[in-house]
Amino acid sequence: MVRALAWSCFSEPLINEISGPNGVVSHPNLPLTPERQNWLYELDQDDQPLRDYLNKYCHSTRLGLVFESLWHFFLQQDKQTELIAHNIPVRRDKITLGEFDLIYYCRNREKHIHLELAVKFFLGIPNALTAPNLDQWFGPNRADRLDRKLARLTQHQLPLIHTEAGRAVVAELGIGDIEQELLVNGILFHPLANETDYPTLNHSHQRGDWRCISHFQEEQESSREQYTSWRYIEKPSWLGANFTSATPLSSKHMKMAEQKPIMLINAQHERRFLVANDWAD
């Protein structure tokens, strides 16, 4: 889980900043300093504190909840931050309007921060008839879309703190001035030979690719690799995938990919989604 912790808190985000109705919101300014590297190294030698925390506070394998819990652990453990509260409901007249993911205090900046978190894995389907846009990035089940996710964040979750109900919640915590940050982490899986530049995205975002089954099989047969260069990653392990602990690819996994996209990893820790031949239609 230490790999998942490091990936969740210190890997490149999908976006650096985004404009909302109340101004520009940037990603957290909590870099991987030498001190934090040493902390991760020590935790890797003995990860019991992390496991104990997750066993106590995270009773789900859902990626979003695990991702949030890893951030809670980091902010509690880090010497430069203090986790004030998390998953804070915002209500008006007993009606829940939403919730704040977390509020923390940054000792370096001497500021309270409202941080919204999201982790997403999207596959790109370019549209030859329109300019590159965020509406061309889809979740594996095609129900989720990157532009819709960002719209939800900028039009509902982030503005919530500027409402009367949101300000009341902050005041109840004894906080005056508060700033906002947004972290959208994850991996974008590009189609074959796609070098398109998409607006809003962090140019250094984490990348993978995707292949349909027939194309993937042709590649494997031509290189005579017989699937040995790729391994299957179960969804609960998407945050901290490791080639050595992934499952060797077999015909069973090819049949799984016919039903829904599956994630693969190779020895270089490159990621790939394997999808049905008609997935992008």
C-alpha positions as CSV (number, residue, x, y, z in Angstrom):
1,M,0.0,0.0,0.0
2,V,3.0,2.4,0.3
3,R,3.3,2.4,-3.5
4,A,-0.4,3.4,-3.7
5,L,0.2,6.1,-1.1
6,A,3.1,7.6,-3.0
7,W,1.2,7.4,-6.3
8,S,-1.9,9.0,-4.8
9,C,-0.2,11.9,-3.1
10,F,2.9,12.7,-5.3
11,S,2.3,11.7,-8.9
12,E,1.5,14.1,-11.6
13,P,-2.1,15.3,-11.6
14,L,-4.3,15.3,-14.7
15,I,-4.8,19.1,-14.4
16,N,-2.7,21.8,-12.9
17,E,-5.4,24.4,-12.4
18,I,-9.0,25.0,-13.4
19,S,-11.2,28.1,-13.6
20,G,-14.4,28.2,-11.7
21,P,-17.1,30.8,-11.0
22,N,-15.0,32.0,-8.0
23,G,-11.6,32.1,-9.7
24,V,-8.8,29.8,-10.5
25,V,-8.2,26.7,-8.3
26,S,-4.8,24.9,-8.4
27,H,-3.6,21.5,-7.3
28,P,-2.0,21.1,-3.9
29,N,1.4,22.6,-3.3
30,L,2.8,19.6,-1.3
31,P,5.8,18.4,-3.3
32,L,7.8,15.3,-2.7
33,T,10.6,16.8,-0.6
34,P,13.6,14.8,0.6
35,E,11.9,14.6,4.1
36,R,8.8,13.1,2.6
37,Q,10.9,10.7,0.5
38,N,12.6,9.5,3.7
39,W,9.2,9.1,5.3
40,L,7.9,6.9,2.5
41,Y,11.1,4.9,2.6
42,E,10.8,4.2,6.3
43,L,7.1,3.4,5.8
44,D,8.1,1.0,3.1
45,Q,10.3,-0.8,5.6
46,D,7.4,-1.1,8.0
47,D,4.0,-0.3,6.6
48,Q,2.1,-1.5,9.7
49,P,1.0,2.1,10.6
50,L,-0.5,2.6,7.2
51,R,-2.3,-0.8,7.2
52,D,-3.6,-0.2,10.7
53,Y,-5.0,3.1,9.7
54,L,-6.7,1.7,6.6
55,N,-8.1,-1.3,8.5
56,K,-9.6,1.1,11.1
57,Y,-10.9,3.9,8.8
58,C,-11.3,2.5,5.3
59,H,-13.7,-0.4,5.1
60,S,-14.1,-0.3,1.3
61,T,-12.1,-1.3,-1.8
62,R,-13.7,1.5,-3.9
63,L,-10.9,3.4,-5.5
64,G,-12.2,6.8,-4.6
65,L,-12.6,6.0,-0.9
66,V,-9.2,4.3,-0.7
67,F,-7.6,7.3,-2.5
68,E,-9.2,9.7,0.0
69,S,-8.1,7.6,3.0
70,L,-4.5,7.6,1.7
71,W,-4.6,11.4,1.6
72,H,-6.1,11.5,5.1
73,F,-3.2,9.4,6.4
74,F,-0.6,11.6,4.6
75,L,-2.0,14.8,6.0
76,Q,-2.1,13.4,9.5
77,Q,1.4,12.1,9.4
78,D,3.1,15.0,7.6
79,K,5.0,17.4,9.8
80,Q,3.9,20.4,7.6
81,T,0.2,19.7,7.6
82,E,-2.7,19.1,10.0
83,L,-5.9,17.3,8.9
84,I,-8.7,19.4,10.4
85,A,-11.7,17.4,9.1
86,H,-12.9,15.3,6.2
87,N,-16.2,14.3,4.5
88,I,-17.9,17.3,6.1
89,P,-21.6,17.5,5.2
90,V,-23.0,20.9,4.2
91,R,-26.7,21.3,5.1
92,R,-29.4,23.9,4.8
93,D,-32.7,23.4,6.6
94,K,-31.8,19.8,7.3
95,I,-31.2,19.2,3.5
96,T,-27.7,18.0,2.6
97,L,-26.4,20.2,-0.2
98,G,-23.1,18.3,-0.5
99,E,-19.9,17.8,1.5
100,F,-16.3,19.0,1.6
101,D,-13.8,16.3,1.0
102,L,-11.3,17.6,3.5
103,I,-10.0,20.7,5.2
104,Y,-6.3,20.9,6.3
105,Y,-3.9,23.4,7.7
106,C,-0.6,24.1,5.9
107,R,2.1,25.2,8.4
108,N,4.4,26.4,5.6
109,R,1.9,28.8,4.2
110,E,0.0,29.3,7.5
111,K,-3.3,28.8,5.7
112,H,-6.3,26.6,6.0
113,I,-7.1,24.8,2.8
114,H,-10.3,23.2,1.5
115,L,-9.2,20.3,-0.8
116,E,-11.4,18.4,-3.2
117,L,-10.1,15.1,-4.4
118,A,-10.8,12.9,-7.4
119,V,-9.1,9.9,-9.0
120,K,-10.1,8.9,-12.5
121,F,-8.9,6.5,-15.3
122,F,-10.2,7.7,-18.7
123,L,-9.7,6.3,-22.3
124,G,-9.5,8.8,-25.1
125,I,-11.7,8.4,-28.2
126,P,-10.8,11.3,-30.6
127,N,-13.4,12.8,-32.8
128,A,-12.1,13.6,-36.3
129,L,-14.9,16.1,-36.8
130,T,-14.2,18.3,-33.8
131,A,-11.2,19.9,-32.1
132,P,-9.6,18.0,-29.2
133,N,-11.7,18.4,-26.1
134,L,-12.2,16.9,-22.7
135,D,-15.5,15.4,-23.8
136,Q,-13.4,12.8,-25.7
137,W,-12.2,11.1,-22.5
138,F,-14.5,8.3,-21.2
139,G,-14.4,6.0,-18.2
140,P,-14.0,2.2,-18.9
141,N,-17.8,1.7,-18.7
142,R,-18.5,4.7,-21.0
143,A,-20.9,6.2,-18.4
144,D,-18.3,8.6,-17.0
145,R,-16.7,11.5,-18.9
146,L,-13.9,13.8,-18.0
147,D,-15.6,17.1,-18.9
148,R,-18.7,16.2,-16.9
149,K,-16.6,15.3,-13.9
150,L,-14.7,18.6,-14.0
151,A,-18.0,20.5,-14.5
152,R,-19.4,18.9,-11.4
153,L,-16.3,19.9,-9.4
154,T,-16.3,23.5,-10.6
155,Q,-20.0,24.2,-10.7
156,H,-21.1,22.4,-7.5
157,Q,-18.4,21.1,-5.2
158,L,-16.0,24.0,-5.2
159,P,-18.6,26.8,-5.1
160,L,-20.3,25.2,-2.1
161,I,-17.8,26.8,0.3
162,H,-18.9,30.3,-0.9
163,T,-22.6,29.6,0.0
164,E,-24.1,30.7,3.3
165,A,-24.3,27.1,4.4
166,G,-20.7,26.4,3.4
167,R,-19.4,29.5,5.2
168,A,-21.3,28.4,8.3
169,V,-19.6,25.0,8.3
170,V,-16.2,26.7,8.0
171,A,-17.0,29.1,10.9
172,E,-18.1,26.2,13.1
173,L,-14.6,24.8,12.7
174,G,-13.2,28.0,14.0
175,I,-11.7,28.9,10.6
176,G,-11.7,32.4,9.1
177,D,-9.9,32.8,5.8
178,I,-9.7,29.6,3.7
179,E,-8.2,28.8,0.3
180,Q,-9.2,26.1,-2.1
181,E,-7.3,23.4,-4.0
182,L,-8.4,20.6,-6.4
183,L,-6.5,17.4,-7.1
184,V,-7.7,15.3,-10.0
185,N,-5.3,12.4,-10.1
186,G,-5.3,9.3,-12.4
187,I,-4.2,8.1,-15.8
188,L,-5.3,9.0,-19.3
189,F,-5.1,6.1,-21.7
190,H,-4.4,7.4,-25.2
191,P,-5.4,5.6,-28.4
192,L,-2.7,4.3,-30.7
193,A,-0.2,6.9,-31.9
194,N,-2.1,9.8,-30.4
195,E,0.0,12.9,-29.8
196,T,-2.9,15.3,-29.7
197,D,-2.6,18.2,-27.3
198,Y,-5.7,18.6,-25.1
199,P,-6.6,22.0,-23.5
200,T,-6.7,22.2,-19.7
201,L,-4.7,19.0,-19.2
202,N,-1.3,19.0,-17.4
203,H,1.2,18.3,-20.2
204,S,3.0,15.9,-17.9
205,H,-0.1,13.9,-16.9
206,Q,0.3,10.2,-16.3
207,R,-0.3,8.3,-19.6
208,G,-1.2,4.9,-20.7
209,D,-2.7,3.5,-23.9
210,W,-5.5,1.2,-25.0
211,R,-5.9,-1.5,-27.5
212,C,-8.8,-3.5,-28.8
213,I,-8.4,-7.3,-28.4
214,S,-7.8,-8.1,-32.1
215,H,-5.1,-5.4,-32.4
216,F,-3.5,-6.5,-29.1
217,Q,-3.4,-10.2,-30.3
218,E,-1.8,-9.2,-33.6
219,E,0.9,-7.2,-31.8
220,Q,1.6,-10.1,-29.4
221,E,1.8,-12.7,-32.2
222,S,4.0,-10.6,-34.4
223,S,6.5,-10.1,-31.5
224,R,6.1,-13.7,-30.3
225,E,5.6,-12.4,-26.8
226,Q,2.5,-14.5,-26.2
227,Y,1.2,-12.1,-23.6
228,T,4.2,-12.5,-21.3
229,S,5.1,-8.8,-21.5
230,W,1.8,-7.7,-20.0
231,R,0.0,-8.7,-16.7
232,Y,-3.5,-8.2,-15.4
233,I,-4.2,-5.7,-12.6
234,E,-7.3,-6.2,-10.4
235,K,-9.2,-3.0,-9.9
236,P,-8.5,-2.6,-6.2
237,S,-4.8,-2.5,-7.1
238,W,-5.1,0.3,-9.8
239,L,-3.7,2.9,-7.4
240,G,-0.4,1.2,-6.7
241,A,0.0,-1.4,-9.4
242,N,3.3,-3.4,-9.5
243,F,4.3,-5.7,-12.4
244,T,5.8,-8.3,-10.0
245,S,2.6,-8.7,-8.0
246,A,0.2,-8.5,-11.0
247,T,-1.4,-11.6,-12.5
248,P,0.2,-13.3,-15.6
249,L,-2.1,-12.7,-18.6
250,S,-4.1,-15.7,-19.8
251,S,-7.0,-16.6,-22.1
252,K,-9.4,-16.1,-19.2
253,H,-8.4,-12.4,-19.1
254,M,-9.0,-12.1,-22.8
255,K,-12.6,-13.3,-22.3
256,M,-12.9,-10.8,-19.4
257,A,-11.9,-8.0,-21.8
258,E,-14.7,-9.0,-24.2
259,Q,-17.2,-8.1,-21.4
260,K,-15.5,-5.0,-19.9
261,P,-12.1,-3.2,-20.3
262,I,-9.3,-4.6,-18.1
263,M,-6.1,-2.9,-17.1
264,L,-2.7,-4.3,-17.8
265,I,0.9,-3.4,-16.8
266,N,4.3,-4.3,-18.2
267,A,7.7,-4.6,-16.7
268,Q,8.4,-0.9,-17.4
269,H,5.3,-0.1,-15.4
270,E,3.5,1.2,-18.4
271,R,-0.3,0.9,-18.2
272,R,-2.7,-0.3,-20.9
273,F,-6.4,-0.9,-21.1
274,L,-7.5,-3.9,-23.2
275,V,-11.0,-3.4,-24.6
276,A,-13.5,-5.3,-26.7
277,N,-13.2,-4.8,-30.5
278,D,-16.4,-2.7,-30.6
279,W,-15.8,-0.8,-27.4
280,A,-15.2,2.6,-29.1
281,D,-18.0,2.3,-31.6
